[in-house]
Amino acid sequence: METERGSLVPRDVETPKEMQLRVTPSEVKFLDTLAGRVYRLPITVHNLGRCNQKIRFQEPVKPQFKLVLANLDKALASGLQMTAIVEYHPDKDEDTFDQLLISIGNKTLEIPLIGLIPSCQLEIESEVNFGTLVANSKVHCKEIIIINHGRVPGIFKTEYQGQLPIVIFPTDGVVEPKSSVVVKVDFCADQPRIVNEVAIVSLQDRPNILLSVKAHVVEQIIELLNMSSDEKLECIHFGSVFFGASKIERALLYNNSPEPINWVAIIQDDSVGEELGTNIQQRTDVVLNNLTYLRKIKKIDVATFISCVPNEGRLLPYQKAVISFCFSPKLIVDGKKNSDPSHRQDYAVFLRFESVGSKDGFLRDDINKTIKSDRCQKLELALTGSGLPVLLQFDTGRVLNFAPCFMGECSEIQCIMQNQSKALPVTYHFQKTANFKIDPKRGRIDEGCIQNVTCSFIPHQVGVFKVKQLLEIIGLVADENLKSSMKPFHQIYLHFNSVCKPSTKKVVMKINPGISPLVSNPTGQFVIKDLAKYKDCLPVAVLQSAMTHIHDHRSSKKAMKDALIAFPNDRIASIRSGEQDKHFRTIFTKIPRYNYVDPDFAYTELENIEKKAHDDYYTRYIKCLRNVRLRKQAEREHMYSYNDIDIGLQPGSGLKSPSLSEGEIEEDLSSVERRIKPKELLSTRHIASKETKSLKRKVLKEIKSDPSTPREKHDCSLILTPKQIHQVIVGPSVLNFGDVCVNSTNTHLLHVVNMLSIHVLIQLDVNLEELRKTNQFSYVIPPTASTYISVKFESATMGKFWKSFTFTVNNIPSGHILVMAVVLPVRLELSSNELVLRAQGFLVKTCFRGTVRLYNRQNYFAQFEWQPVNKGRGMAFSIRPAKGTVEPFSSLECEVTWQPGFNAPEKGEFTLHVNEGNTQTLKCVAHVMISLEYDFYFEGSELFGNTVYIVEYI
């Protein structure tokens, strides 16, 4: 017979298809039952066969179950179904089990009957997967939920016995009915590894569950890749570059990690193996002899010839960014000529890429200590290159003396230029110079090759010529953004000397008075012409109106004042209207000349007024600028005329110098210090000097929590770049409080160093209950200063503590701090668990004494109390002090005494109870010794009970 899921038909029972039956449900389960109540559930039998069936029900054995059915024998037709009711009458609160038997011919079906009292039903996820993490000592948290589907509370307990930094909290608790509890699993990604740990979770009324904790911790790696092949790049060879020129190489900066990273590039100008300007082709003794040059080399700022753009930024997970490196060597002379081949300068410097906030990494060893690690998050790149001078030689020298010639003639000199450099070609260009011509004026000379140049002197005027011919050497020159272009980077001057001799020519003029010349200059005077060249030119007319009287009979009787002389040809072929404010008269008759005014081209009266106003505006503007310039010049002359000693003060006037405040001193210091340009690289030497300066200026007074002055508000509102954030140090990255007592307050110091010239706002984003006693979480750090921040830790929960919190600089996330501790209960240690008391004299009733010491090796005071253990025979021992307090990291001695007496027990016990701590037992034994001076005989030991006596004969 086949049934649905949950069928109770035995697998070895085979029923023919014409006798198929299906019983639903497959089991009758009464949940959350209580004694004295009645519960009912239906059970249905389906006849799926092709023929009628006779079915017989049997009553359950246990009286708590009852089948409600009028007739236990039923006939069920094919395709029909019947329903019966099962009642459950529990008489006590306990689980009950029985079964209902249904007979079909010679076959029997068993239907389980289950009655369950209310219980808890706890469920929990079986896996916690943190995914891929970066090994940066940051604590990651995952939450899992324990759900109780039952109607009574359920108890759970978690336990992790591994050695990895995994903390589960809470470790135990109670889940209320129809509710849930959140359990946090913290994992500290302290080093690269594959985590597959198991924690045991005990749930009430269920077998233990194994909680799997998985994670893949990788290093945060910054890689520099080749642009073409994606291979790791460790060194960039710039090769040979002329002084003043530039060479650019590019690479890919790759963030090979699953978390974003803020990075910054730093020049290591104090590293081992660097070379700055040393000619490696020279002998060592030659280099060492020039000590002055070596001192100059040590003062070189590497950032002046090595640049990197961008030198800071942010990379998303697995993102690549193009980085440009530029090598621009500068010539550092040592007293020799600039064109000396010995001026070769070789460079080898190291550039480091760092992630912001990763100045030190941390690892955990076997005893939970932290040690520094310099792996990951740092990438070192070597940059090598050589600077060469331009070695361009002229066979004629730099001074060229051309042969004198007449104007219009030409004097030439053949010159050979040789490129003496064996490593680089030279591209040159001669600037245009008047009266001289060079062919070719531009070109390229390969390594060690020559170029023939023709220098010509073609004078256009008479005189002595001494000029400097500029020869520009052209090459790739990069700007601040590393955009290169072909520009002149080197100049060479050639001195050209020559003379242009004058030539005498006879000038013949034909005088023809009264006729205007064909060609005249602006003054109306005649032009001297060369009759030998221009024989067909019209003769020159000499105009002397003051001496001729040829036209006086037409002179105007009414003379015009301020009239200008109008030449006959001053308006030839011009239709321009004359100016209305100017008057002209003819040169001979002295009558007013006719002035034609064209209304289409002439200014209207309104336009003339606007034109005049426009002219007056700019006239006043220029006059005002001139007055301002003259006033400033006068002020400068007046200022520099002062005497440094005598400034005009009268003695005894009572004038005193004002005292500077601390803020003004800070402003003065910050304004004097050198500021880094936005495109300039950071250098280790510069950072070290600023750090030393900042460490000397410690802020010992109370630090502000919020900016108050206008300058502080302005500085703290600035958005800092990764390069600036890198100059604000907050550390150490791990605050390890070690073993601490529960409810004890412990303090660690965070060191903050601000190397910037502005105020910065440090904020600790602490959401941990254990750090709530820290007095302040926001600090305004002055420029170029350092201070300490007290972080207080107190926990009421025992166990390992691994948590991290982030901090911001000017509201920008800049790193995180890991807090570690092992919270232990208060505990006292006994110097010994058993104490033997000895007599302090020779009398029988002498008191027996002994001491035991209590050690408190923890950081919290321990309150204790002794309680004697009475075993029926009484207590002859006493201890003092019976209660008290042991200070942290100290000890206390307690005295135990025993008074001998009749039937006094010689053994006793004390229980040491530590408030909120451990409990220990101290066993005490009295050692009795009797000395006799004569023979002593006794029988039995009834006198002093079971005490052992030692008899000595003296």
Buried (B, 14 or more C-beta within 10 A) or exposed (E): BEBEEEBBBEEEEEBEEEBBBBBBBBBBEBBEBEEEEEBEBEBEBBBBBEEEBEBBBEEBEBEBBBBEBEEBEBEBEEEEBBEBEBBBBBEEEEEBEBBBBBBBEEBBBBBBBBBBBEBBBBBBBEEBEBEEBBBBBBBBEBEBEBBBBBBBBBBBBBEBEEEBBBBBBBBEBEBEBEEBBEBEBBBBBBBBEEBEBEBEBBBBEBEEBEBBBBBBBBBBBBBBBEEEEEEEBEEBEBEBBBBBBBBBBEBBBBBBBBBEBBBBBBBBBEBEEBBBBBBEEEEEEEBEEBEEBBEBBEEBBBBEBBBBBBBBBEBEEEEBBEBBBBBBBEBBEBEEEEEEEEBBBBBBBBBBBBBBBBBBBBBBEEEBEBEEBEEBBBBBBBBBBBBBBBBBEBEBEEEBBBEBBEBEBEBBBEBEBBBBBEBBEBBBBBEEBEBBBBEEEEEEBEEEEBBEBEBBBBBEEEEEBEBEBBBBBBBBBBEEEBEBEEBBBBEBEBEBEBBBEEEEEEEEEEEEEEBBBEEBEEEBEBEEBEBEEEEEBEBBBBBEBEEBEEBEEEEEEEEBEEBEBBBBEBBEEEEEBBEEEEBBBBBBBBBBBEEEEEEEEBEEEEEEEEEEEEEEEEEEEEEEEEEEEEEEEEEEEEEEEEEEEEEEEEEEEEEEEEEEEEEEEBBEBBEEEEEBEEBBBBBBBBBEEBBEBBBEBEBEEEBBBEBEEEBBBEBBEBEBBBBBBBBBBBBBBBBBBEEBBBBBEBEBEBEBBBBBBBBBBBBBEBEBEBBEBBEEBBBBBBBBBBBBBEBBBBBEEEBBBBBBBBBBBBEBBBBBBBBBBBBBBBBBBBBEEEBEBEBEEEEEEBEBEBEBEBBBEBBBBBBBEBBBEEEEEEBBBBBEEEEBEBEEEEBBEBEBBBEBEEEBBBBBBBEBBBEEBBEBEBBBBBBBEBEEEEEEEEEEEEEBEEBEEEEEEE
